[in-house]
Amino acid sequence: MAVLAQAITSFIATSAFGILFNAPKESLIKCGLIGMGGWLIYFLMEDYTDNAILATLAATIFIAVLSQELAKFYKTPVIIFSVAGIIPLVPGGLAYDAMRNFVENDYYSAITLAAKVFMLAGSIAFGLVFSEVINQITKKFRQYKMKA
């Protein structure tokens, strides 16, 4: 039941951000599905491994690779799918808590939370870059296969 609730809320959140991002109307469902898939990967993997950084990395790679493939298929910019899909993974709540702890002079908690925010943000960035590497490898492989 918890997985279904996570799926529904992540779909709504991702689609709503697509609306705020002015994504084309015909891509809102696709944006929602990408975000929902990425969030479910994160949710299940984080629950299984108890490692939010690894779960974020895996979800980001999924979102970015799928975004690139959908962008090619529908001839739209990749950013429409990837930005909307990444939104559920962004550690905004942790960043807020870190800043609140800084303001309240609880530096130990603030540094701990800020370090986690930086690692999560770094895993999102690394996942986006790594997906581009995967995209380039598959493109080269397809070109090589066409020549053979």
Protein Blocks (a to p, Z undefined) as FASTA:
>chain_A
ZZmmmmmmmmmmmmmmmmmnopafklmmmmmmmmmmmmmmmmmmmmmnopaklmmmmmmm
mmmmmmmmmmmmnopafklmmmmmmmmmpckklmmmmmmmmmnopaklmmmmmmmmmmmm
mmmmmmmmmmmmmmmmmmmmmmmmmmZZ
